[in-house]
Amino acid sequence: MHINEDKTLEEVNSFAGAQYKAIWLPAPFYPEENVAQVSALCINEAQEYLLVSDDGVFWQIPGGHPESKETPMDAIAREIKEETCCDLMEATYLGSRKVINLENNEIHYQLRYFARVRTNPFHPNDEMWHLKSVKADAFLAELSYGKTVIAKELFRLSENLRLGPR
C-alpha cells in the first residue's frame, strides 16, 4: 500500500484466491458503469459507527451488490436495512475504490458513502448475524480491514462529516 505522487491511494489485496489492486478515487469522481458494490460508514443517533458480521469474527461496514436496475442510493438504503435493520436518514458519497483483478485485468468499482441512520431493533437474518456499534476511537481497530490505507482515508472523511456542521 502506498500514496502515489498524484495523491491517489493504492493497495493490493487478496480475495477468494485472486490478487486485486484497489485505487481510491475520491468524490467528485463517480463511475457510470461496472459498479459491483456499495457500502457505507454508518453513524447512529449516539454518534457510533455500525459494523456487521456474518460470523462474529470478520467485521465490516454494511453494504453489498446493487440489484438489477437499482440505483446505488437505493442499493445502499436496502443493504443498510437488510444488514443492520436501520433506516437510512441521509448519505453522502465519499468516492470509489477502482478494483483491478491482477490476473485478468477486469475492472469494477466499489462506491463508498457516509450515512446517518435511525436505529431499530436488530434481528439476525440471512444477511448478517451480528451487529455492533463502536465509538469513533475504536472504529479502525474493530474493522477487520481497518489497517488499510483506504479504510483510514474513508474514516478520516467520515469523521470530517460526523464532526462537522449538520
Residue pairs with C-beta under 8 A, 6 or more apart in sequence:
1 9
1 10
1 11
1 12
1 148
1 149
2 9
2 10
2 11
2 149
3 9
3 10
3 149
4 10
8 23
8 24
8 25
9 23
9 24
9 149
9 150
9 153
10 21
10 22
10 23
10 24
10 149
11 21
11 22
11 148
11 149
11 150
12 19
12 20
12 21
12 22
12 102
13 19
13 20
13 22
13 148
14 20
18 101
18 102
18 103
19 101
19 102
19 103
20 99
20 100
20 101
20 102
21 99
21 100
21 102
22 97
22 98
22 99
22 100
22 110
22 150
23 97
23 98
23 100
24 95
24 96
24 97
24 98
24 149
24 150
24 153
25 31
25 95
25 96
25 97
25 98
26 94
26 95
26 153
26 157
27 93
27 94
27 95
29 95
29 96
30 93
30 96
30 111
31 96
31 98
31 109
31 111
34 107
34 108
34 109
35 66
35 72
35 108
35 109
35 110
35 111
36 65
36 99
36 108
36 109
36 110
37 63
37 64
37 65
37 66
37 108
37 109
37 110
37 111
38 63
38 64
38 65
38 66
38 72
38 75
38 76
38 79
38 110
38 111
38 112
38 113
39 60
39 61
39 62
39 63
39 64
39 76
39 79
39 110
39 111
39 112
39 113
40 61
40 62
40 63
40 76
40 79
40 80
40 91
40 112
40 113
40 114
40 115
41 49
41 61
41 94
41 112
41 113
41 114
41 115
41 154
41 155
41 158
42 49
42 50
42 61
42 62
42 80
42 84
42 86
42 115
42 116
42 117
43 49
43 50
43 114
43 115
43 116
43 117
43 158
43 162
44 50
44 86
44 117
44 118
44 119
44 133
45 118
45 119
46 133
47 136
47 162
48 133
48 134
48 135
48 136
49 61
49 133
49 134
49 135
49 136
49 139
49 158
50 61
50 62
50 84
50 86
50 117
50 131
50 132
50 133
51 59
51 60
51 61
51 131
51 132
51 133
51 134
51 139
51 142
51 143
52 59
52 60
52 61
52 62
52 83
52 84
52 128
52 130
52 131
53 59
53 60
53 128
53 129
53 130
53 131
53 132
54 127
54 128
54 129
54 130
55 129
55 130
56 129
56 130
57 144
58 144
59 130
59 132
59 142
59 143
59 144
60 143
60 144
60 145
61 143
62 79
62 80
62 83
62 84
62 128
63 76
63 79
63 83
64 75
64 79
64 82
64 83
64 127
65 75
66 72
66 74
66 75
67 75
67 78
70 78
72 111
73 91
76 88
76 91
76 111
76 113
76 115
77 88
77 91
80 86
80 87
80 88
80 115
80 117
81 87
81 88
82 125
82 127
82 128
83 127
83 128
83 131
84 117
84 119
84 122
84 128
84 131
85 119
85 120
85 121
85 122
85 123
85 131
86 117
86 118
86 119
86 120
87 117
87 118
87 120
88 115
88 116
88 117
89 115
89 116
89 117
89 118
90 115
90 116
91 113
91 114
91 115
91 116
92 113
92 114
92 115
92 161
93 111
93 112
93 113
94 112
94 113
94 114
94 154
94 157
94 158
95 111
95 112
95 157
96 109
96 110
96 111
96 112
97 109
97 110
97 112
97 150
98 107
98 109
99 107
99 108
99 109
99 110
100 106
100 107
101 107
112 154
114 157
114 158
114 161
114 162
122 131
124 130
132 142
134 142
136 159
136 162
139 146
139 155
140 146
140 147
140 151
140 152
140 155
143 151
145 151
146 152
146 155
